[in-house]
Structures are given as C-alpha cells and as structure tokens.
Amino acid sequence: MKIKEGFVLREVMGNNVIIAVGAASRDFRGMVQLNESAAKIWSYIGKGYSKEQIVDAMLEQYNAERELIETDVQKSIDMFLENGLIEI
C-alpha cells in the first residue's frame, strides 16, 4: 500500500487535509479533511507500513481495543482507496 504520487497532507487553519499537487491536481479538485487518527494512518502509509503495522502503531498510541482500531484503520484505508489517494 502506498500513497499515489501528487497527494500530500497539509495543515490548513488547524485542520489536516489531503490535497493534490502537480499533475494530480488536474484530475482531483478539492481536498479531503482528516481527523487526527486518519492523519496518523496516512503518515504511516507514507512510511510504507502494512495494515497490520499501522494497527500495531495505533495500539501503542491509543488506549483502545485492537478490534476497534482495526475497524478504524480499515475505514480510513477504504476511504483513501475510494478517493483514489492510495494504491495497494
């Protein structure tokens, strides 16, 4: 899993958003706003983490059950895929 070329995470007025830059901005207009945990998941994808590695990293940061974190990680990955921001 990796971030498609041309998509970056930026902070805009205190909000985490993914925007398209360069050639990607011709096809993708607008931005995707992320909450704190989705922004962390995005950064882990950018570092080349697998889904399982992301879940493990999130477990270290949040006091939540593994099943809940797995669900949240999968929802974020699905949203990134649906918007064409990452590729498997």
C-alpha positions as CSV (number, residue, x, y, z in Angstrom):
1,M,0.0,0.0,0.0
2,K,1.3,3.4,-0.9
3,I,0.3,7.0,-1.4
4,K,-0.3,7.9,-5.0
5,E,2.1,10.5,-6.4
6,G,0.8,14.0,-6.2
7,F,-1.2,13.7,-2.9
8,V,0.1,15.4,0.3
9,L,-1.1,16.0,3.8
10,R,-1.2,19.7,4.9
11,E,-2.5,21.6,7.9
12,V,-4.9,24.3,6.8
13,M,-6.3,26.5,9.6
14,G,-5.7,23.8,12.2
15,N,-7.3,21.1,10.1
16,N,-5.5,18.1,8.5
17,V,-6.3,17.9,4.8
18,I,-5.1,15.9,1.8
19,I,-4.7,18.0,-1.4
20,A,-3.5,17.2,-4.9
21,V,-0.4,18.9,-6.2
22,G,1.2,18.9,-9.6
23,A,-0.3,16.7,-12.3
24,A,-2.7,15.1,-9.8
25,S,-4.4,18.4,-9.3
26,R,-5.8,18.3,-12.9
27,D,-7.9,15.3,-12.1
28,F,-8.5,15.7,-8.3
29,R,-10.0,19.0,-7.3
30,G,-10.7,19.9,-3.7
31,M,-9.4,18.3,-0.5
32,V,-10.2,15.6,2.0
33,Q,-10.3,16.6,5.6
34,L,-8.9,14.1,8.1
35,N,-9.3,13.7,11.8
36,E,-6.2,13.1,14.0
37,S,-6.2,9.4,13.8
38,A,-6.8,9.3,10.0
39,A,-3.9,11.7,9.6
40,K,-1.7,9.4,11.5
41,I,-2.8,6.4,9.4
42,W,-2.0,8.5,6.3
43,S,1.5,9.2,7.6
44,Y,2.1,5.5,8.3
45,I,1.0,4.6,4.8
46,G,3.5,7.2,3.6
47,K,6.2,5.4,5.6
48,G,5.4,2.1,3.9
49,Y,3.6,0.5,6.8
50,S,1.4,-2.5,6.2
51,K,-2.2,-2.5,7.6
52,E,-1.0,-4.8,10.5
53,Q,1.9,-2.4,11.2
54,I,-0.4,0.5,11.3
55,V,-2.8,-1.2,13.7
56,D,0.2,-2.1,16.0
57,A,1.4,1.5,15.9
58,M,-2.0,2.9,16.7
59,L,-2.4,0.4,19.6
60,E,0.7,1.9,21.1
61,Q,-0.7,5.5,20.9
62,Y,-4.4,4.9,21.8
63,N,-6.0,3.2,24.8
64,A,-8.5,1.1,22.8
65,E,-9.2,-2.5,21.9
66,R,-7.5,-4.0,18.9
67,E,-10.8,-4.7,17.2
68,L,-11.9,-1.1,17.3
69,I,-8.5,0.1,16.0
70,E,-8.6,-2.5,13.2
71,T,-12.0,-1.2,12.2
72,D,-10.9,2.4,12.2
73,V,-7.8,1.7,10.2
74,Q,-9.8,-0.3,7.6
75,K,-12.3,2.5,7.3
76,S,-9.6,5.1,6.7
77,I,-7.9,2.8,4.1
78,D,-11.2,2.2,2.4
79,M,-11.8,6.0,2.2
80,F,-8.4,6.6,0.8
81,L,-8.9,4.0,-1.8
82,E,-12.4,5.2,-2.7
83,N,-11.0,8.7,-3.3
84,G,-8.1,7.4,-5.4
85,L,-5.4,8.6,-2.9
86,I,-3.6,5.4,-2.3
87,E,-2.9,2.1,-4.2
88,I,-2.5,-1.4,-3.0
